[in-house]
Amino acid sequence: MKNINIILSSLTAVLGILVGIAPYTFAKVCGMATMHCHKVTAPTVLVFGILIFVISAAQTIVLWKKQ
């Protein structure tokens, strides 16, 4: 059961990275620098993606050490 939790936590970390880079790569926001979607939405999604990655990576490390 612990191996499944480690795998799922690692997968969540990878998905966090994908969420963070999404507005800048495959799901581009509008190109105008003055628009709300470019000034607010893209950086917010990046911050939440990094936050998801950090929390999931920390959980993976903790689960790995408990094993």
Stockholm file with secondary structure:
# STOCKHOLM 1.0

chainA/1-67         MKNINIILSSLTAVLGILVGIAPYTFAKVCGMATMHCHKVTAPTVLVFGILIFVISAAQTIVLWKKQ
#=GR chainA/1-67 SS CHHHHHHHHHHHHHHHHHHHHGGGTTSCCCSCTTSHIIIIIHHHHHHHHHHHHHHHHHHHHHHHHHC
#=GC SS_cons        CHHHHHHHHHHHHHHHHHHHHGGGTTSCCCSCTTSHIIIIIHHHHHHHHHHHHHHHHHHHHHHHHHC
//
